[in-house]
């Protein structure tokens, strides 16, 4: 009996939808990252992208604990001298709420070409509607 070795062509991908309403940001991001990497499948291989697609809805209603609403800072550099932009979590939630989940999940994925490939399978929407109903996504509960 030989061990079955997964290949890139033999990967079967599913679509999962996660409702972020009243779910803690870190728990949601770690669950999504595990699915994107394929660690929830028995055929997990570290050097192959065998993960599934993840759709996150209601990103604007995600919950954070403690004083993160005021204290957590999101930074990015524009490329110009003195171009470091700092925004609080409250301001980022008001301007672009999908960035909260995208940054949290991206931080939990590998920092390689393979990680970028996994990140592309993440779709985040601020409201409760998404255009991926044709893929028949399976609802996924995050505790």
N, C-alpha and C positions, 0 to 999 in steps of 0.2 A: 504494500500500500504506500503510495507516495503522497506527499503533502501538496495540496493545491496552491499554486503561486499566482496571486492576482496580477493582471496586466492592465495597462491603461485602457485598452479597448474593451475589456470585460467588466468595467465598472458600471453598475446600475445606480443611477441617481434618483432620489426622491425629492419632493418639495415639501418643506415644513413651514407652517405659519405659526408665529408666536405673537400673542397679544401682550403688549408691554404695559397695559394699564394696571397700575398699582403693584408692579413687580419691581423689586430692587434691581438697580442698574447692574451691579456686579454679578448677581446670580443669573440674570438674563444673558449678559455678555459671555460668561463662562459656558453656559449651556449652548449658546449659538456657536461659540468657537469650537467646542467639542464636536458638534454636528458638522461644521464646515471642514474640519480636519479629517473626519471619518473615524474618530475614536470610538464612536458608539456602535460601529459595525465589527463583526468578527473577522473580517478580512482586512483590518487596518494594516497599512504598510507605511512606515515613516517617510519614505522617499517617493510616494505616489499620492496624487490628489484623488482620493477615493471618497471624499465627503459629499454630502448632500447640499441642496440649495436651501437657504433660510430666508423667509420673508418675515419682517418684524413690522407690525402695525401698532398704531397708537403710541408712537415714540414720544410724543409731546407729553404723555401722561405717565411716564416712567417715574418711579419713586427713588429718592436718594435718602440715605440715613444720616443722622447727626447734623452737623452744621455745614455740610458740603454745599448746600444751596448758596451760601454766602462765601465760604472759604475756598472752595475748589476753583482753581484758575486754569483756563485753557489758553495756551500760548501758541502763536505761530509767527514766523518771520517773513516779511514781505519781500526781502531781498535788497531793500534800500537801506542806507545808513540810518540808524535810529528807528528801524522799521519793525521792532518787536511789538506785537499787538497782544495785549492781555485782556481777557474777558472772564467774568465770573460765570458760574454754571447757570445762574438765574438769567443772565443776559443772553447766553448762548441758547438756552431753552426758548427764550422769547424770539430770537432772530432765526435760528436754524436748529430746531430740536432733533433732527436726524443725526446731527454731528455728535451728540452725546453717545448714542449707541454705536455709531460707526467708529469713533475713536476708542471706545472701550473694547470692542471686539477686535479691532486691528491691533491693539496692544497685547492681546492674548494669542495672536497667531504668530507663526514663525516669521522672522525678519529676513526672508529670502525670496527668490523668485517664486518658489512654490507657495509661500505664504501670500504673496500678491495674487496668485492664481486662485487660492482659496477665498481670499477676500472678495473677489469679483462675483462670487456666488451669493453674496449677502445683499438683500434688497430691503431698504428701510423706508417706511412711510410714516408721516406725522399723524395722519388720520386713520380711520378704520377701513378705508377702501384701498384695494390694490388691483393692478391690471393682470394678475397672474392666475385668474380662475381657470383658464384653459389647462393649466398644468395639474389641476386637481390637488392642491396642497393639503397635507394632513395637519389638523390642528395639534399643537404641542403645548402641554401645560408646563409652566415653570413654577415650582413651589418656592 
